[in-house]
């Protein structure tokens, strides 16, 4: 029964993708984004749900605003060996964010994540995607 259900699901998504691709300029990879929107999975966090971190860094292309701490329970290693003078942890996070964004939005053709209605002084005019470095961030040895 599980195999039959899986086959039905695959056929449905193939049909849905082909049907929707014919109606738009861009190919639809699968029906996941449609289902996610219908179920309300793309919710934007309220300002009250966001952690208050000490520092913010706007990436060079103004797509992301990275929030981080240099002291306290969310502190990252402040060491900087890059030409920008920001902590290496933030620098590597910026590179990972851009690589992920390029894959998701450019290569796979998905829409970029929605921008929120929370602004910071560093935000560019159109806003930026917020990225928070929190939790048990290892400082290494």
C-alpha positions as CSV (number, residue, x, y, z in Angstrom):
1,X,0.0,0.0,0.0
2,X,2.9,2.4,0.8
3,X,4.5,1.8,-2.5
4,X,1.2,2.5,-4.3
5,X,0.7,5.7,-2.4
6,X,4.2,6.8,-3.2
7,X,3.7,6.2,-6.9
8,X,0.4,8.2,-6.8
9,X,2.2,11.1,-5.1
10,X,5.1,11.0,-7.7
11,X,2.6,11.0,-10.6
12,X,0.6,13.9,-9.0
13,X,3.7,16.0,-8.5
14,X,5.0,15.3,-12.1
15,X,1.6,16.2,-13.5
16,X,1.3,19.3,-11.3
17,X,4.8,20.5,-12.3
18,X,4.2,19.9,-16.0
19,X,0.8,21.6,-15.8
20,X,2.1,24.7,-13.9
21,X,5.2,24.9,-16.1
22,X,3.0,25.3,-19.2
23,X,1.2,28.3,-17.6
24,X,4.3,30.2,-16.5
25,X,7.6,31.4,-18.0
26,X,9.6,29.5,-15.4
27,X,9.6,25.8,-14.9
28,X,8.2,24.6,-11.6
29,X,10.5,21.9,-10.0
30,X,7.8,20.3,-7.9
31,X,4.6,21.2,-6.0
32,X,6.3,21.6,-2.6
33,X,6.3,25.4,-2.7
34,X,2.6,25.5,-3.5
35,X,1.7,23.1,-0.7
36,X,3.9,25.0,1.7
37,X,2.2,28.3,0.9
38,X,-1.2,26.7,1.2
39,X,-0.4,25.3,4.6
40,X,0.9,28.7,5.7
41,X,4.5,27.5,6.2
42,X,6.0,30.7,5.1
43,X,5.3,32.7,8.3
44,X,7.4,35.7,9.1
45,X,8.7,36.0,12.7
46,X,7.5,38.9,14.8
47,X,10.0,41.4,16.2
48,X,9.3,40.0,19.7
49,X,10.5,36.5,18.6
50,X,13.9,37.8,17.5
51,X,17.0,37.7,19.7
52,X,18.6,41.0,20.6
53,X,22.3,40.6,19.6
54,X,25.1,43.2,20.0
55,X,26.4,43.4,16.5
56,X,25.1,43.5,12.9
57,X,26.9,43.1,9.6
58,X,25.3,43.9,6.2
59,X,26.8,41.6,3.6
60,X,28.7,43.2,0.7
61,X,25.7,42.7,-1.7
62,X,23.2,44.0,0.8
63,X,21.1,40.7,0.7
64,X,21.7,39.6,4.3
65,X,22.0,41.3,7.7
66,X,23.9,39.0,10.0
67,X,23.3,39.5,13.7
68,X,25.9,38.2,16.2
69,X,27.5,38.6,19.7
70,X,31.1,38.8,20.7
71,X,30.3,38.2,24.4
72,X,27.7,36.3,26.4
73,X,26.1,32.9,25.7
74,X,25.8,33.5,21.9
75,X,29.4,34.8,21.5
76,X,31.4,33.8,18.5
77,X,35.2,33.9,18.1
78,X,36.2,37.5,17.4
79,X,39.3,36.5,15.4
80,X,39.5,38.2,12.0
81,X,41.9,37.1,9.3
82,X,39.9,38.4,6.4
83,X,40.3,41.7,4.5
84,X,36.9,43.1,5.7
85,X,37.9,43.1,9.4
86,X,34.8,41.2,10.5
87,X,35.0,38.0,12.6
88,X,35.9,35.0,10.5
89,X,32.8,33.2,11.7
90,X,30.6,36.0,10.2
91,X,32.7,36.0,7.1
92,X,32.2,32.2,6.6
93,X,28.5,32.6,7.4
94,X,28.2,35.2,4.6
95,X,29.9,32.9,2.1
96,X,27.5,30.0,3.1
97,X,24.5,32.3,2.8
98,X,25.4,33.4,-0.7
99,X,26.2,29.9,-1.8
100,X,22.8,28.7,-0.5
101,X,20.9,31.7,-2.0
102,X,22.6,31.1,-5.4
103,X,21.6,27.4,-5.4
104,X,18.0,28.0,-4.2
105,X,17.1,31.2,-6.1
106,X,19.3,31.1,-9.1
107,X,20.0,27.5,-10.0
108,X,16.8,25.8,-8.8
109,X,14.6,28.7,-9.7
110,X,12.7,29.1,-6.4
111,X,11.5,32.5,-5.2
112,X,13.7,34.2,-2.7
113,X,12.4,34.1,0.9
114,X,10.0,36.9,1.7
115,X,11.4,40.0,3.4
116,X,10.1,40.9,6.8
117,X,8.7,44.2,8.1
118,X,11.4,44.6,10.7
119,X,14.0,47.2,9.9
120,X,17.4,48.0,11.4
121,X,19.6,51.1,10.8
122,X,21.9,49.0,8.6
123,X,19.2,47.8,6.3
124,X,19.4,48.9,2.7
125,X,16.3,50.7,1.2
126,X,14.7,47.4,0.0
127,X,15.5,45.6,3.2
128,X,17.7,42.5,3.8
129,X,17.2,38.9,5.0
130,X,18.0,38.7,8.7
131,X,20.3,35.9,9.8
132,X,20.9,35.3,13.5
133,X,23.9,33.5,14.9
134,X,22.6,32.1,18.3
135,X,22.9,29.0,20.4
136,X,25.9,26.9,21.4
137,X,28.5,28.4,19.0
138,X,31.8,26.6,19.5
139,X,34.9,28.9,19.7
140,X,37.1,26.0,18.8
141,X,40.4,25.3,20.5
